[in-house]
């Protein structure tokens, strides 16, 4: 086994498979669906995507007004070249998910965030709703993507390994799936867990498991692995450590709950100059000796896993550029994970 390591800061970069024009969303900022003030701040935050929330941050009595506000915002922000607009709807089990979708769909959201998905069949059902709404609104088939919060119920943890077979049998749903992310608050409530971290501040086993299953499952499905939120938005150092852990472990983006978190997240998920130069040198070395399985570089051994890692870093940079494609069907289609 070779021992040549990337420069400091290089992590296991695992961008989603599919088109090289697929943008990776570094930062996805939650915004209450009923707060015009917070939405105005979020629009100028620099987040790659906003998640306009109709679930946890909106009281049931305010849902009609929140849906109308979200639709209005979507319709007013037609240029999505710098910032995508997603909507987190209520869970399928709530019985009001379809009402959420019908209300906001005229605004053409770039994607839908699905909470509390218990099984891959839940995701497929939401995808089928989207197909019907796209046809009704005259939108391109499959143009509305999905990110699934895949760990919010105990059942969800036990069924993540079923996503592969279910989506293999339903390729249209798989094509919609842009990413998986994980959450701890609803899971802890469902299981009666009182502490998510130990005395040293590390996640306890159940939440380490949820986080690990998320990134493994996303990678296996060829979609983006998006790390969950860091709740203490005033703790800049804690956020930095959390981001470092996320990118080291293979996540390529992160959820945010406050505009102040966006800048550090965006910066962290762009490969640095040293990383890119390292990757270019690895790729160049193998290009010069295409039949070599193992070679020496700077007195150290390198092999094919280093080449895979290097290509992923360069691919990630290319996908970041694609995120700034002009708005319209090509830009919406750029999220295709097919």
Buried (B, 14 or more C-beta within 10 A) or exposed (E): EBEBEBEEBBBBBBBBEBBEBBBBBBBBBBBBBBBEEBBEEBBEBBBBBBBBBBBEBBEEEBBEEBBBBBBBBBEEBEEBEEBBBBBBBBBBEBEBBBBBBBBBBBBBBBBBBBBBBBBBBBBBBBBEBBBEBBEEEEBEEBBBBBBBBBBBBBEBBEBBEEBBEBBEEBEBBBBBBBBBBBBBEBBBEBEEEEEBEEEEEEBBEBBEBBBBBBBBBBBEBBBBBBBBBBBEBEEEEBBBEBBEBBBEBBBBBBBBBBBEBBBBBBEBBEBBEEBBEBBEBBBEBBEEEEEEEEBEBEEEEBBEEBBEBBBBBBBBBBBBEBBEBEBEEEBBBBBBBB
